[in-house]
Amino acid sequence: MRRSLIFQIDGREREQRLRTKVLTNTPQATVESELPHISTKLTLEQIQIMMEVIEEIRLKRYEERL
């Protein structure tokens, strides 16, 4: 049995836990874990790029409100 945590980052760059999903040794669980776009391992570079994109989106929304 595997537990998977799903997170979403809000506009204030804080993580919010959305839900916990338990995966068992079923064929579907195997398929989900083998999909290349589903991964729990991020490099520091990937995290930095994500944070830059989030900041750009936040600034764009702020500028649109002015």
N, C-alpha and C positions, 0 to 999 in steps of 0.2 A: 504494500500500500504506500502511495506517495501523496504528499500534501503539496498543493500548489497555491501560492498566494498571488492574487491579481491586484496590481496597484495602478493608480491613476495619479498624475501630478496635476494639481490645480494651478490656477493663474498666479498664485502667490508662491509658486515653486515648493509647495509642501506636498509630501506624499500622503495619500489617503488610501487606506485599505478598503477595497470594494467588497471582496468576498474571498472565502477560502474554499477551494475545490479539492476534494479528495479523489485521487486517481487510483484505481486498482489495476491489477494485471489483466486487463481485458484487451481485446484486439484494438479497440478505439483508443485506449490509453497509449498503446504502443505506437499507433499511427500519429497521435498528437505529439509524442515526444520525438518522433523522427522527422517532423516537418521542419525545414530549415529556418523558417521565420519565427518559430517558437523556441526561445532560448532564455535561460536564466543567467547566462554568463555575459557580462558586458565588460569591455575593456575600458580603461580610464579615458582613452581617446573617444570612444563612443559616448560615454557619459558626458564628457565635455562638449561634444558636438550637440547632443540633445539639449543640454542646458543653454547653449548659445541660441539654438533655434527657439526654445521656449522664451528666452529673453527678447529675441527679435519680435516674436508674436505679441508679447506683452507690451513692448514699446509701440508697436504698430497700432494696437488697440487704444493705447493712451493718446497717441497723436491724432487718431481719428476722432476722439472725443473732444479735442480742443477746437 
